Amino acid sequence: MVLDRLGDQLKDSLRKLFRASVLDPKLVDEIASDIKKALISADVNIALANKIVEVIKKRALAEKPAKALTAREHTINIVYDELVKFLGAEEGKLVVTEKPTRILLVGLFGSGKTTTAAKLAKFLKKQGLKVCLVQTDTWRPAAYEQLKQLSEKINAPFYGIKEEKDPIKIIEKFRPDFDRFNVVIFDSAGRDALNKDLIEEIKKVKNAINPHESLLVISGDIGQGAQSQAQAFKDAVAITGVIVTKLDGTAKGGGALTACSTTSAKVKFIGLGEHIDDFEEYKPKNFVSRLLGMGDIESLLKKAEDAMQKDEAEAMAKKMLKAEFTFDDLMKQMEAMQKMGPLSQIMSMIPGMGMAKIPPELMQVQEGKMKFWKHIIQSMTKQERDNPDLIDAPRIKRIAKGSGRSETDVRDLIKQYHQMKKMMKMMGNQKQMQKLQKMMGGKLPIGL
């Protein structure tokens, strides 16, 4: 997950709240101190970290919780509110209205600008928009080839001239074609620093295309340096927003996000990894919710929609709840989950699961199992997949041989299948559901 270390430290602080019998000033001080250390270790500016925790302490001790909340729940809400404020508060949404909407990406070398151009194009394509990519980076020798290959990978039209040194000539040559698209994304040149040459070139390209959005692509690993970079680009070329890349595991990501939030250039997207789909709109509330282990149902549903057709997902859910699913259904579910991204990322989006201390190694083991379970299922006959009760010792031996796995692996999968079926039966049973709800303090939905 994004900013793993920061998230783990913040969740440890909240666990202290859950375990405490009384919320007193000493506990509030201790939790505030933990949060401060967590923010500073994520490269958040010390003065800003101090400001955040002072507000949290003041509110936690002075405010009375609403009738429906306990003092602990109220304090967790305060932590959530204050982190959202300092990580951007409101979304910096990208709106596509005009045809074509022209988007210019700017940034320094090493920020991941070209890869981001393709990620943004794929993100917009998923919304049913016609998108093309235009190479205006004539400075970096590999820029043309890289953007061309990425365009082919996502099946988006590409425009560029390999040996051309003037970006304006590229724009003018293909300008008549741009009207065919909803969105045209221009990948511009970078430099090692924002110098006079780069400012001059960006201004020329901007004047030639008159973009609706000029987005600064900034690397999350520069931490607090993001503030001066975002401000400098904003002053020089009037950027309309920021895309923060390389947030997967970087210790400085918190610094980059808070630094950008202190300028008036809002973060609109974040890059979460190297894969082309590791990219999403930056929604501070959802982001903080995941950091604190509270889940992010909205993003989870969006990923599920991308992985599986709606009617297929609904049919699958009905089968699952009635405990009538087969091994074929289980394989479809595993394939959908793999499309949704790493298991740790999915788990962080499920409310409550983010608070569970599941070792990363265990997640990796489970992901590995899912890969070879598919091979085991494919080695079964149609009759066996539809009716797993038929699978006896001789069949297990044959399936193991056919899939290249051990008999233990086959038995493990069958055991997991039966356990899941048993759990689903219990969830589908109204009385059992009510019993579970009572045990969980009334937090489970009865109407499943």
C-alpha positions in Angstrom: 0.0 0.0 0.0 1.0 3.7 -0.4 3.1 5.0 2.4 3.1 1.7 4.3 5.3 2.9 7.1 3.3 6.0 7.8 0.0 4.0 7.7 1.4 1.3 10.1 2.6 3.9 12.6 -0.7 5.8 12.5 -2.7 2.6 12.9 -0.5 1.6 15.9 -1.5 5.0 17.5 -5.2 4.3 17.0 -4.9 0.8 18.4 -3.7 2.4 21.7 -7.0 4.3 21.7 -9.1 1.1 21.1 -7.3 -0.7 23.9 -7.6 2.1 26.5 -10.3 2.0 29.0 -10.2 5.8 29.7 -9.3 8.7 27.4 -7.2 11.0 29.6 -4.8 13.9 28.9 -1.8 11.5 29.3 -3.1 9.1 26.6 -3.9 12.1 24.3 -0.3 13.4 24.7 1.1 9.9 24.0 -1.1 9.5 20.8 -0.2 13.0 19.6 3.5 12.3 20.1 3.2 9.0 18.1 1.4 10.8 15.3 4.1 13.5 15.3 6.9 10.9 15.0 5.0 9.1 12.2 4.5 12.3 10.2 8.2 13.4 10.6 9.4 9.9 9.6 7.3 10.3 6.4 9.2 13.5 5.7 6.5 15.9 6.7 7.8 19.4 7.6 8.5 19.5 11.4 6.6 22.8 11.9 3.7 21.4 10.0 3.7 18.1 12.0 3.8 20.2 15.3 0.8 22.2 14.1 -1.2 19.1 13.2 -0.7 17.4 16.5 -1.3 20.6 18.6 -4.7 21.0 16.9 -5.5 17.2 17.5 -4.6 17.5 21.2 -6.6 20.8 21.7 -9.7 19.4 20.0 -9.5 15.9 21.7 -9.3 17.5 25.2 -11.7 20.4 24.6 -14.5 19.1 22.4 -17.4 17.0 23.7 -18.3 14.0 21.5 -21.7 13.8 19.8 -24.2 11.6 21.6 -23.7 8.7 19.1 -19.9 8.6 19.6 -17.7 7.6 22.4 -14.7 9.8 23.4 -12.4 7.4 21.6 -14.4 7.4 18.4 -14.6 11.2 18.5 -10.8 11.4 18.9 -10.3 9.1 15.9 -12.6 11.4 13.9 -10.5 14.4 14.9 -7.3 12.6 13.8 -9.0 11.8 10.5 -10.3 15.4 10.0 -7.0 17.1 10.7 -5.0 14.7 8.5 -7.4 15.3 5.6 -7.1 19.1 6.0 -3.3 18.9 5.8 -3.3 16.4 2.9 -5.4 18.5 0.7 -8.9 18.7 2.2 -10.8 19.1 -1.2 -10.3 17.1 -4.3 -8.6 18.7 -7.3 -10.8 17.1 -9.9 -9.9 17.0 -13.6 -13.0 17.9 -15.6 -13.3 17.0 -19.3 -16.0 19.1 -21.0 -14.6 20.6 -24.2 -13.7 18.5 -27.2 -10.8 18.2 -27.4 -9.7 18.9 -23.8 -6.0 19.5 -24.1 -3.8 18.4 -21.2 -0.1 19.4 -21.0 2.2 17.5 -18.7 5.3 19.3 -17.4 8.1 18.4 -15.0 11.8 17.6 -14.4 13.8 14.6 -15.5 13.1 11.5 -13.4 9.6 12.5 -12.4 8.0 9.7 -14.5 6.3 12.2 -16.8 6.1 9.9 -19.9 4.8 6.9 -18.0 2.3 9.2 -16.3 1.0 10.4 -19.7 0.2 6.8 -20.6 -1.4 6.1 -17.1 -3.5 9.2 -17.4 -4.6 8.2 -20.9 -5.6 4.7 -19.8 -7.5 6.2 -16.8 -9.5 8.5 -19.1 -10.1 5.7 -21.7 -11.7 3.6 -18.9 -14.3 6.4 -18.7 -15.2 5.9 -22.3 -13.2 8.9 -23.7 -11.3 8.9 -26.9 -7.7 9.8 -26.0 -4.5 10.3 -27.9 -0.9 11.0 -26.8 1.4 13.6 -28.4 5.2 13.6 -28.1 6.5 17.2 -27.7 9.6 16.1 -25.8 12.4 16.6 -28.4 15.1 16.9 -25.7 15.4 13.4 -24.4 16.6 10.9 -27.1 14.4 8.0 -25.9 11.2 10.1 -25.4 9.7 9.3 -28.8 10.2 5.5 -28.6 9.1 5.3 -25.0 5.8 7.2 -25.5 5.1 5.3 -28.8 5.6 1.9 -27.0 3.4 2.9 -24.1 0.7 4.2 -26.5 0.7 0.8 -28.2 0.5 -1.0 -24.9 -2.7 0.9 -23.9 -4.1 0.9 -27.5 -4.2 4.8 -27.7 -3.3 6.7 -30.9 0.2 8.3 -30.9 1.5 11.4 -32.6 5.2 12.3 -32.9 8.1 12.9 -35.2 11.2 10.9 -34.3 14.1 13.2 -35.4 12.2 16.5 -35.1 13.8 19.0 -32.7 11.1 21.7 -32.7 8.0 20.7 -30.6 5.9 23.4 -32.3 6.3 21.7 -35.7 5.1 18.4 -34.3 2.0 20.1 -32.8 1.2 22.0 -36.1 1.7 18.8 -38.3 -0.9 16.9 -36.3 -3.2 19.6 -35.1 -6.1 18.8 -37.6 -6.3 15.3 -36.1 -6.8 16.4 -32.6 -10.5 17.4 -33.1 -11.3 13.6 -33.4 -10.5 13.1 -29.7 -12.1 14.0 -26.4 -8.7 14.4 -24.7 -5.3 15.1 -26.2 -2.3 14.6 -23.8 1.0 16.4 -24.5 4.2 15.0 -23.0 6.6 17.9 -22.8 10.4 18.0 -22.3 12.1 18.1 -18.9 15.5 19.2 -17.5 17.5 18.6 -14.4 16.2 21.8 -12.9 13.6 24.5 -13.8 15.9 26.8 -15.7 15.4 29.6 -18.2 15.5 27.2 -21.2 12.8 24.9 -19.8 10.5 27.8 -18.9 10.9 29.2 -22.4 10.1 25.9 -24.0 7.1 25.2 -21.8 5.7 28.6 -22.6 6.1 28.1 -26.3 4.3 24.8 -26.2 1.6 26.2 -24.0 1.0 29.1 -26.4 0.8 26.7 -29.3 -1.8 24.3 -27.7 -3.6 26.6 -25.3 -4.1 23.7 -22.7 -7.2 23.4 -20.5 -5.0 21.8 -17.9 -1.2 22.2 -17.2 -0.3 19.4 -14.8 3.0 19.2 -13.0 4.3 15.7 -12.6 6.4 15.5 -9.5 8.2 12.5 -7.9 7.0 11.6 -4.4 10.6 10.7 -3.3 11.7 14.4 -3.2 9.7 14.9 0.0 9.5 18.4 1.3 11.3 19.7 -1.9 8.0 19.2 -3.6 6.7 22.5 -2.2 9.5 24.7 -3.7 9.2 22.8 -7.0 5.4 23.1 -7.2 5.6 26.8 -6.3 8.4 27.5 -8.9 6.4 25.8 -11.7 3.2 27.5 -10.7 4.9 31.0 -10.7 6.8 30.3 -14.0 4.2 28.5 -16.2 0.9 28.7 -14.3 0.3 25.0 -13.6 -3.3 24.1 -12.8 -2.6 21.0 -10.7 -0.1 18.3 -9.6 0.4 14.6 -10.2 2.5 12.9 -7.5 4.3 9.8 -8.7 6.3 7.0 -7.1 4.2 6.9 -3.9 4.6 3.1 -3.6 6.6 2.5 -0.4 8.6 5.8 -0.5 9.3 7.2 2.9 9.1 10.8 1.6 5.6 10.5 0.1 3.9 12.2 3.0 6.3 15.2 2.6 5.5 15.5 -1.1 1.7 15.4 -0.5 1.7 17.9 2.4 4.1 20.2 0.7 1.9 20.3 -2.4 -1.2 21.0 -0.3 0.5 24.1 1.1 0.6 25.6 -2.4 -2.6 26.4 -4.2 -1.8 23.8 -6.9 -4.0 20.9 -5.9 -2.8 17.3 -6.3 -5.2 15.7 -8.9 -3.7 12.2 -9.3 -1.3 9.9 -7.6 0.9 7.2 -9.0 1.0 4.1 -6.8 3.5 1.8 -8.6 5.1 0.8 -11.9 2.1 -1.0 -13.4 0.1 1.1 -15.9 -3.1 0.7 -13.8 -1.3 1.9 -10.6 -2.8 5.3 -10.9 -5.9 7.0 -9.3 -7.6 10.3 -8.6 -6.3 11.8 -5.4 -9.1 12.0 -3.0 -7.7 13.1 0.4 -10.6 11.7 2.4 -10.2 8.2 0.8 -6.5 8.4 1.1 -6.5 9.2 4.8 -9.1 6.6 5.4 -6.8 3.9 4.0 -3.8 5.2 5.9 -5.8 4.9 9.2 -7.0 1.4 8.3 -10.7 2.5 7.9 -10.9 1.2 4.3 -11.9 2.9 1.1 -15.1 1.2 -0.3 -15.4 3.8 -3.1 -12.0 2.9 -4.7 -12.6 -0.8 -4.0 -15.9 -0.8 -6.0 -14.2 1.2 -8.8 -11.5 -1.4 -9.1 -14.0 -4.2 -9.0 -16.0 -2.5 -11.8 -12.8 -2.3 -13.9 -12.0 -6.0 -13.2 -15.5 -7.5 -13.9 -18.6 -6.7 -15.8 -21.4 -5.4 -13.6 -24.0 -8.1 -14.4 -21.2 -10.8 -14.0 -20.3 -9.3 -10.6 -23.9 -9.3 -9.5 -24.4 -12.9 -10.6 -21.2 -14.0 -8.8 -22.3 -12.2 -5.6 -25.6 -14.0 -5.6 -23.9 -17.4 -6.0 -21.4 -16.6 -3.3 -24.1 -15.5 -0.8 -26.1 -18.7 -1.5 -22.9 -20.8 -1.2 -23.7 -22.2 -4.6 -20.4 -21.3 -6.3 -18.2 -23.8 -8.1 -14.4 -24.0 -8.7 -15.0 -22.2 -12.0 -16.7 -19.3 -10.1 -13.8 -19.3 -7.6 -11.3 -19.1 -10.5 -13.2 -16.1 -12.0 -13.1 -14.4 -8.6 -9.4 -14.9 -8.3 -8.8 -13.6 -11.8 -10.8 -10.5 -11.0 -8.9 -9.9 -7.8 -5.6 -10.2 -9.6 -6.8 -7.5 -12.1 -7.6 -5.3 -9.1 -4.0 -5.1 -8.0 -1.9 -6.4 -5.1 -3.7 -8.2 -2.4 -2.3 -5.8 0.3 -3.8 -2.8 -1.7 -7.2 -4.5 -1.9 -7.2 -5.4 1.8 -6.4 -1.8 2.8 -9.6 -0.8 1.0 -11.8 -3.1 3.0 -13.1 -1.4 6.2 -11.5 -2.9 9.3 -9.0 -5.1 7.4 -6.5 -2.3 7.3 -6.3 -2.3 11.1 -5.5 -6.0 11.1 -1.8 -6.7 11.5 -1.4 -9.1 8.6 2.3 -9.6 7.9 3.3 -8.6 4.3 5.0 -12.1 3.9 1.6 -13.7 4.6 0.0 -11.6 1.9 2.7 -12.6 -0.6 2.2 -16.3 0.2 -1.5 -15.9 -0.4 -0.9 -14.1 -3.7 1.5 -16.9 -4.7 -1.1 -19.5 -3.8 -3.8 -17.8 -5.9 -1.5 -18.0 -9.0 -1.0 -21.8 -8.7 -4.5 -22.5 -7.6 -5.6 -21.4 -11.0 -3.4 -24.1 -12.6 -4.9 -26.7 -10.2 -8.5 -25.8 -11.1 -7.6 -25.9 -14.8 -6.3 -29.5 -14.3 -9.7 -30.6 -13.0 -12.4 -32.1 -15.2 -15.6 -30.0 -15.8 -17.5 -32.5 -13.6 -14.9 -32.1 -10.7 -15.0 -28.3 -11.0 -18.9 -28.4 -10.7 -18.9 -30.9 -7.9 -15.8 -30.9 -5.8 -17.2 -33.6 -3.5 -16.2 -36.1 -6.3 -12.5 -35.4 -5.8 -11.1 -38.4 -3.9 -7.5 -39.5 -3.4 -6.9 -40.9 -6.9 -8.3 -37.8 -8.5 -6.2 -35.6 -6.2 -3.1 -37.5 -7.4 -4.1 -37.0 -11.1 -4.9 -33.3 -10.6 -1.6 -32.7 -8.8 0.4 -34.4 -11.6 -1.5 -32.4 -14.3 -1.0 -29.0 -12.6 2.6 -29.6 -11.6 1.8 -29.1 -8.0 1.9 -31.3 -4.9 -1.0 -33.3 -3.6 -0.8 -31.2 -0.4 -1.4 -28.1 -2.6 -4.5 -29.7 -4.1 -5.9 -30.6 -0.7 -5.1 -27.1 0.6 -7.2 -25.6 -2.2 -10.1 -28.0 -1.6 -10.0 -27.2 2.1 -10.0 -23.4 1.4 -13.0 -23.9 -1.0 -15.1 -25.8 1.7 -14.2 -23.2 4.4 -15.3 -20.4 2.1 -18.5 -22.2 1.3 -19.2 -22.8 5.0 -18.6 -19.1 5.8 -20.8 -18.0 2.9 -23.6 -20.3 4.1 -23.4 -18.7 7.6 -23.4 -15.2 6.1 -26.5 -16.1 4.0 -28.3 -17.4 7.0 -30.4 -14.6 8.5 -30.4 -15.9 12.0 -26.7 -16.6 12.0 -26.2 -13.1 10.6 -28.1 -11.5 13.4 -26.1 -13.5 15.9 -22.8 -12.3 14.2 -24.2 -8.8 14.3 -24.8 -9.0 18.0 -21.3 -10.3 18.6 -19.8 -7.5 16.5 -21.7 -4.8 18.4 -24.4 -4.3 15.7 -21.9 -3.3 13.0 -22.8 -5.9 10.4 -25.6 -5.3 7.9 -28.5 -7.6 8.5 -30.0 -7.2 5.0 -27.5 -9.3 3.1 
